[in-house]
Amino acid sequence: MKIDVLTLFPGMFAGPLDESIIMRARKAGLLDLKLHNLRDWTHDRHKTVDDRPFGGGPGMLLKPEPIFEAVESLKREKTRVILMSPAGRKFDQAIARELALQEDLLFVTGHYEGFDERIRESLADDELSIGDYVLTNGALPVMVVIDAVTRLIPGVLGDDESSQDESFSAGSAGLEYPQYTRPAEFRGMKVPDVLVSGHHAEIEKWRREQAKRRTQERRPDLLE
Ligand code: 4GY
């Protein structure tokens, strides 16, 4: 999969996408990730990307010209253009699965008070939010989406790693049951007897009950 990111802060991406599973996927050629600085598509001395809103009001908006030029030069035939903003549809595991099927994604991230509306209207195929809070810019949100999508690209996770997947797909199966590893007693806290009993049917039953109870208590919305 090819992923392009249009951002004002390419430096923010150094680190999170250079480690662990994402880096392994990049090195294996399963993810071709490219960062692009929006200022490269400006033509004035000050590399201006923002301007004041018509009608007044506080703050600045991303102006259309650099973003239109950037998207038009980066976009290819099958590219899906995705805007990151708190006004987007709420990103979840189902959307991650949908994006993992695409071959070409271009993420456009915002800053200041937001985007000139024409960017939204004529460039974006989709607009995504990672949650109901306002960050300073879209770099962290797009990294969250890239992380969730990359681990779903076929071949990125080993068999061991991918068995983790569907069980923690909030929205389909609910929350995971409690898990323990050695030691069987730690600082006076004991692992539930059933788990060390070796009784496979009992263990299964306990896990199902615990997962259900935990989901009911913490995320009743997932059971609806
Ligand atoms: N939440 N989900 C988010 C965000 C920063 C002002 C528009 C979010 O996706 N993006 O908070 N982004 C804002 C900052 C302009 C983007």
Boltz pocket constraint, residues with backbone or C-beta under 6 A from the ligand:
constraints:
  - pocket:
      binder: B
      contacts: [[A, 84], [A, 85], [A, 86], [A, 109], [A, 110], [A, 111], [A, 112], [A, 113], [A, 114], [A, 115], [A, 128], [A, 129], [A, 130], [A, 131], [A, 132], [A, 133], [A, 134], [A, 135], [A, 136], [A, 137], [A, 138], [A, 141]]
      max_distance: 6.0
